């Protein structure tokens, strides 16, 4: 993840279906200056973003 900050990626999302990083499936990160910051809700620790997945059978 530090590599993303080093090359200047402004935002990225980590999908963690096995929850190896914690109890959330999705984590949204933002580059602020030279710091990589996870965007979470300060009240309950959840993500500030809602992403809906739609399964399509093609």
N, C-alpha and C positions, 0 to 999 in steps of 0.2 A: 504494500500500500504506500510505503514511502517513495517507491519508484514513481507512482502516479503524481505525487506532489513534486518530486524532482523534475519531472518533464512538463509540469504545468497543467495537468488535467484538472479542470475547474470543478467538475462533479462526477461522481461515479457511484454505482449501486452494486452492493455485494449481495448475491442470493446464496443463502446458506441453508439448504434443505435438511441437512443433517444436524443443524444447530451446533456446530463445533465452536462457534465464536460466542455463543450465548443463547438466550431464549427467543431471539427474533429471527424470522426467516429472511427479512430484507433489512439492509443497513444502507443509508444514504450518507455519503461523505461530500464535503465541500472544501475546496482549497481557499483558505483565507490568508492572504499574504504568502508566507512560506509554511504555514501550518495546515495540516490536514485535520478537519474537524468533522465528527459525526453529528449529523443533524437529528436531534431527538427532542421530544417534548419534555420540558423541564418538570412538569407535574407528575407524569407517570412513567417516564422513560421510554415512551413509544416514539416511533418515527413521526415526523411532522408531515410526511407524505403518504398519500393513499395511492396504491397501484393496484388496479384490478387485472386479474389474469382471466382471459377467456380461452377456454380450450376449444379448438376447432378440429374436427375430424375431416381431413382432406382426402 
